[in-house]
Amino acid sequence: MEQQYFFVHGWGNGPEFWEKMGVYFLGSQLHFIDLGFIKGRSAPLPDSGRARAEKSIYITHSLGTLWALKNRHREMSALVVINGFYNFKPFCDEKTLLSMKQRLEKDPIPQMGAFWRRCGIRPENVLLNPERLQEGMGWLTHQNAAKELRGSDIPVLSLAAKNDPVLNIEGMRQHWSGYPLIIHETGGHSLPWSEPRWCAKQIRNFIDALNLEK
């Protein structure tokens, strides 16, 4: 049974976020899910029935982890979390999220520019989808996928950066207690962008140890 890799980006990004890391998985069957935060780049989501019939490894970033657990946890053979969370509330209070939401409504370009700079990425030629970005803010504020995570027996690996400005490392240690957590000294909130080779190596080691080919 062939392995499939499903990549799920975070809030304010698109599938191109994975372009630096995807090259390390060439030769495998790859799917890049688009959550629709950037217009003009949407692609159909993979067929759920097919995903359940094959070895489905989900590689997720930031909000993409929460989305994948909420929407695809039954299809996963394994989950790799990169700078990710199943509940954002331990990392950011509602007052801060409300302020972000208001700035996004008033003038989205400066707000998103500040967010991308904080994350250490520089998207090019982006055309924002404000409605979908606001919907994503709602997920950050209200959704919690702890039930889906704890109710599943899928193997989970979490990768984090010691200097992540969004998800503080002590909070990540608590958040992913009971699951393997590998920490990079640098890389910020966008390890797939800043340290793609390191991420790919950790993922390969994790997947190889699971013997999913059997």
C-alpha positions as a printed Julia matrix, in Angstrom:
214×3 Matrix{Float64}:
   0.0    0.0    0.0
   1.52   3.3   -1.1
   2.26   6.05   1.37
   0.65   9.44   0.8
   1.85  12.69   2.32
  -0.7   15.41   3.03
   0.74  18.85   3.76
  -1.49  21.37   5.57
  -0.26  24.98   5.91
  -1.13  27.43   8.68
  -3.11  30.66   8.96
  -2.31  33.33   6.39
  -0.34  31.03   4.1
  -0.99  28.73   1.15
   0.35  25.46  -0.27
   3.46  27.24  -1.6
   4.59  27.5    2.04
   5.84  23.91   1.62
   7.88  24.46  -1.54
  11.24  24.4    0.26
  10.44  21.2    2.15
   8.48  19.37  -0.54
  11.61  18.76  -2.61
  12.83  16.34   0.07
   9.8   14.09  -0.53
   9.92  13.87  -4.32
   9.13  10.36  -5.49
   6.31   9.98  -2.96
   2.65  10.77  -3.54
   2.2   14.34  -2.29
  -0.95  16.39  -1.65
  -0.87  20.07  -0.69
  -4.13  21.11   0.92
  -5.2   24.71   0.38
  -7.22  26.26   3.23
  -8.1   29.24   1.03
  -6.47  32.15   2.86
  -4.93  33.42  -0.39
  -7.13  33.87  -3.45
  -6.39  32.38  -6.83
  -4.43  29.41  -5.56
  -7.16  27.04  -4.48
  -6.92  23.39  -5.44
  -9.45  20.62  -4.78
  -9.02  18.88  -1.46
  -7.93  15.23  -1.79
 -10.68  12.63  -1.92
 -11.35  11.42   1.63
 -12.3    7.88   0.6
  -9.02   7.38  -1.2
  -7.06   8.77   1.74
  -8.58   6.2    4.08
  -7.67   3.4    1.72
  -3.95   4.22   1.76
  -1.19   5.11   4.22
  -1.91   8.77   4.92
   0.8   10.78   6.68
  -0.24  14.3    7.59
   2.46  16.97   7.89
   0.98  20.11   9.38
   2.07  23.61  10.35
   0.59  25.9   13.0
  -3.2   26.21  12.53
  -2.98  23.43   9.95
  -2.53  20.99  12.83
  -5.8   22.03  14.45
  -7.61  21.9   11.08
  -6.26  18.46  10.21
  -7.18  16.98  13.58
 -10.68  18.43  13.35
 -11.31  17.37   9.77
  -9.03  14.45   8.87
  -8.06  12.58  12.06
  -9.86   9.39  10.96
  -7.72   9.21   7.82
  -4.32   9.58   9.44
  -1.74   6.82   9.69
   0.64   9.28  11.34
   0.76  12.99  12.19
   3.76  15.3   12.08
   3.23  18.63  13.8
   5.57  21.53  12.95
   5.19  24.67  15.08
   1.67  23.4   15.63
  -1.11  23.09  18.19
  -4.46  21.4   18.75
  -5.73  24.35  20.81
  -4.4   27.9   20.42
  -5.8   29.34  23.65
  -2.8   28.35  25.84
  -0.58  30.47  23.59
  -2.64  33.62  23.0
  -5.43  35.32  24.94
  -8.73  36.27  23.36
  -8.02  40.0   23.76
  -4.99  39.73  21.49
  -6.92  37.67  18.95
  -9.76  40.22  18.99
  -7.26  43.01  18.33
  -5.83  41.06  15.38
  -9.32  40.47  14.05
 -10.16  44.17  14.22
  -6.93  45.19  12.48
  -7.58  42.58   9.82
 -11.03  44.06   9.16
  -9.71  47.63   9.04
  -6.57  47.21   6.94
  -5.55  43.6    6.18
  -2.33  44.26   4.24
  -0.32  45.86   7.09
  -1.71  43.32   9.55
  -0.68  40.37   7.41
   2.68  41.96   6.6
   3.44  42.26  10.32
   2.35  38.67  10.88
   4.51  37.31   8.05
   7.54  39.25   9.25
   7.05  37.86  12.73
   6.92  34.36  11.27
  10.05  34.96   9.2
   8.52  34.51   5.74
   7.99  36.81   2.78
   5.16  35.68   0.48
   5.15  37.2   -2.99
   2.24  38.42  -5.11
  -0.39  37.48  -2.56
  -4.07  38.3   -3.01
  -5.71  37.89   0.38
  -9.08  36.3    1.06
 -10.24  38.42   4.06
 -13.39  36.4    4.67
 -11.47  33.14   4.92
  -8.79  34.76   7.09
 -11.51  35.88   9.49
 -12.93  32.38   9.5
  -9.48  31.09  10.39
  -9.35  33.59  13.26
 -12.54  31.98  14.5
 -10.87  28.57  14.48
  -7.97  29.97  16.5
 -10.35  31.53  19.01
 -12.93  28.82  19.47
 -11.77  25.4   18.26
 -10.05  22.72  20.31
  -9.05  19.36  18.82
  -7.85  17.78  22.08
 -10.69  15.25  21.9
  -9.73  14.14  18.39
  -6.07  13.88  19.35
  -6.56  12.0   22.63
  -9.21   9.75  21.12
  -6.87   8.53  18.4
  -4.01   6.06  18.6
  -2.09   7.54  15.65
   1.64   8.1   16.11
   2.47  11.8   16.56
   5.75  13.69  16.22
   6.03  17.38  17.11
   8.8   19.66  15.87
   9.34  23.05  17.49
  11.78  25.94  17.59
  13.27  27.26  20.79
  12.91  30.83  19.5
   9.36  30.55  18.13
   7.77  33.99  18.77
   4.22  32.64  18.46
   4.38  29.36  20.42
   6.72  29.68  23.4
   8.8   26.59  23.94
   7.79  25.91  27.54
   4.18  26.05  26.48
   4.93  23.62  23.65
   6.55  21.18  26.07
   3.37  21.17  28.15
   1.05  21.17  25.14
   2.71  18.08  23.6
   3.46  16.27  26.85
   3.26  12.53  26.21
   4.31  12.84  22.57
   7.8   13.0   21.04
   8.94  16.61  20.78
  12.14  17.57  18.93
  13.36  21.11  19.38
  15.53  23.14  17.02
  17.53  25.95  18.6
  16.52  28.44  15.9
  14.08  28.66  13.0
  11.26  30.7   14.52
   7.63  29.94  13.76
   8.22  28.71  10.21
  10.55  25.71  10.46
   9.41  24.23   7.12
  10.55  27.5    5.53
  13.64  28.26   7.62
  14.91  24.71   8.27
  13.36  22.47   5.58
  16.21  19.97   5.45
  16.21  19.49   9.23
  12.43  19.02   9.26
  12.57  16.48   6.43
  15.27  14.49   8.23
  13.23  14.3   11.45
  10.14  13.26   9.51
  11.99  10.56   7.56
  13.45   9.12  10.76
  10.02   9.12  12.41
   8.23   7.49   9.47
  10.97   4.9    8.91
  10.71   3.83  12.54
   6.98   3.23  12.18
   7.44   0.63   9.4
   4.29   1.77   7.63
   5.31  -0.1    4.51
   4.41  -3.39   6.21
